[in-house]
Amino acid sequence: IRRVALRELYDRGALEPRRRAVWLQLSRLAAGSVLPLARRWWRRARELAFAAWVWTLFVVLLAIAWPMVAVTPGRAR
């Protein structure tokens, strides 16, 4: 576009983007934050599930190993 034509468009206000209603802007902003928030919650839920699984495994192995350690004879003094 030539400078003169661009200046004419600017003077008429044809270069400015169309303004949207505030409620529409806010609703788009809120809708855009839902997916990242859900991803964060899902990641945190997976982390907590993994932590629960590891603690369960630890307790089960401890329940199996502790009686073996308790009945193993110690060093004679």
C-alpha positions, 0 to 999 in steps of 0.5 A: 500500500502506498503511503498516501493510501495508508494515511487515508485509511488511518485518518478514516480509522479503518486501521483500528481493530474492531472493538468487542464488548467487555463481557465477550473479552472477559468470557474469552479470557476465562475460556482460554484459561480453563484448559491450562487449569485442567491440565495443571489439575490433571498433572497434580492428580497424577503426581498424587496418585504416583506418590500414593502408589509409592507409599503403598509399595513402601508399606507393603515391602516394610510389612514383609521385610520387618518380620524377617529382620525381627526374627533374624538372629543378632550377633552373639555377645 
